[in-house]
Amino acid sequence: MFDVFITTNGPGEITTWVAPFVKRLKKEIKEVRISLFIVPCRFKTGTEADVAKEISEIDYIFSAEEFTSRLVNIPFTPSKKGCVVFLGGDLAKAALLKKRYGFRAIAYTEGDESFKGAFDKIFKRDIDGDLMFSFFDIYIKDTALIKELKTKKNIVFFPGSRPEQFKVLFPLWQKVSRLLPADFNCLFNISSFIPDEIVSKNKIDSRTLNIYRNKTVELMETAKLAITIPGTNNIQLAYLQTPSLITFPFSDPKVVNFPGIIGLLANIPGFRKQKKLFLLRLLDKKTQFTSLVNSKNNREIFPELRGELTVKQIAIKIEELANSENKLKKIKENCASLSKESLVLDKMIEKVKTYNV
């Protein structure tokens, strides 16, 4: 038996990093036991463990609340041979697992090299390729749905995968959709990380909404225009060459989480909303781009709309873009110019296999 311990933290990482990695690993190593450690993270949704259970290749799943106890004791006897694989979260947590169980360790990061002495190899997106691109290799498309939707003028809203964001964005997108022309087919993509009860409680529209679950790629591929916020799906949208508007409304700053020490300070009780609004206004002045796709390429691939936005402002921008074939074509051309080749999954799997000897 060969043990692989994977650390991860959020929705994007589980869906686009962990899933393709474990599916490929199970094919390449017959007697491998995969354990997923979801590490504590302020950006968590709280449903990571439930969603991870849908990935059949994972043998054991330990929630963020269990991490400390499982670091000390796991419910099986670990193999003498094993590897820790960092796929999101805090590199220190992966380093602790390596030390506790005496395994080798590798990491995949967006550039972070902290605790690099604890890892045999750190794969980086900008150097080794984007692991997220492997997600499309394992995704099984609903071709019937694509055929049904592709003839319509679809405006697809992505209200986020974290409950606190969703509770703000889903009602906001419903209000925006009311102001759009009747020929716009408004669709709402609901993340698998958002429970049904949260969707129900935040439906403010008396109309029947076109709501879809687990059809992310189908909706992206058939969207005339996608409406989303800065996040993982921006990269997926770019790879699929889907015209997108990246919005960052400051309407409810208390739900925004900032990374690092700034985030810790902003979340100290007392005037939390005011502190976050101040930081958002400062960010707006100092930052050219908030979408990862734009910032990584240092140019506008996707148009951005951010600030203390009104529903009408967002609706006007959506209508302007969706009705301009020239602007949509330009966004598609910008996306097409991005590099999509990535062999990083191959490299990572081959590295892990060298430890199983």
RAQUILIN-V988906 format. One record per helix or strand of 2 or more residues. SS is the DSSP state (hx for helix, st for strand). FROM is the first residue (numbers start at 1). TO is the last residue. Records with the same first field share a line. If there is no record, write none. Layout:
SS: FROM-TO, FROM-TO
//
This chain:
st: 2-8, 32-38, 60-62, 82-86, 104-109, 121-124, 154-158, 185-190, 210-213, 223-228, 244-249, 303-307
hx: 11-28, 48-52, 64-72, 91-101, 116-118, 125-128, 131-138, 143-149, 163-178, 196-201, 216-222, 233-239, 253-255, 260-266, 272-286, 292-297, 311-322, 325-336, 344-353
//
